[in-house]
Amino acid sequence: GAGVSQTPSNKVTEKGKYVELRCDPISGHTALYWYRQSLGQGPEFLIYFQGTGAADDSGLPNDRFFAVRPEGSVSTLKIQRTERGDSAVYLCASSLTGAGAGYEQYFGPGTRLTVT
Amino acid sequence: QQQVKQSPQSLIVQKGGISIINCAYENTAFDYFPWYQQFPGKGPALLIAIRPDVSEKKEGRFTISFNKSAKQFSLHIMDSQPGDSATYFCAANYGQNFVFGPGTRLSVLP
């Protein structure tokens, strides 16, 4: 079956512009996560959705970052007034259920964002 | 307290050798410890995971050793192969909170 897909695979934007990154989770997965991975680092948690609601957005670095998941499936990460420091790979992951520990997260290939 | 430390940063091993990557954590609330493998241009993929009620878990050539009192865990790759060349991340989890280590770039020479 299809895995987690993310579009676009690469995005180059100018400083100050607005960008949207899309994630299509595995069908039926209720839990969805966004991570940011800087060069040479591990993924850094941004936000977690259970269904349509953001259950934990404590990892969003500031109010320029926002994410939605209006129908409990596809999610969009939105970044306003982009800065060069936002350049990173943005990873999306989904899981069958977010309840309890030990469930597997399936990661997408990521969107590489470059802010010039 | 949320940090997961990982070493070495990079590792070069001959084909057939043993690769060992170490991780340490502080937060005793963590109750699930997965290892992920990541190839260039791909997202991380779960390799093997352990809960703190066991000291070792083996799956094929991959073994996790877990020391709860020391708050340390390690990944051993036996009979390392060139196809194992990738970046490996340890992680620690409780609830929905996953904290990743900075990664180890493994190169297995043919």
Interface residues (C-beta under 8 A of the other chain):
Chain A: V4 A31 Y33 G40 Q41 G42 P43 E44 F45 Y48 Q50 A55 D56 L91 A93 G98 A101 G102 E104 Q105 F107 G108 P109 G110
Chain B: V4 Q6 D31 Y32 Y36 G41 K42 G43 P44 A45 L46 A49 R51 F89 A91 N93 Y94 G95 Q96 N97 F98 V99 F100 G101 P102 G103
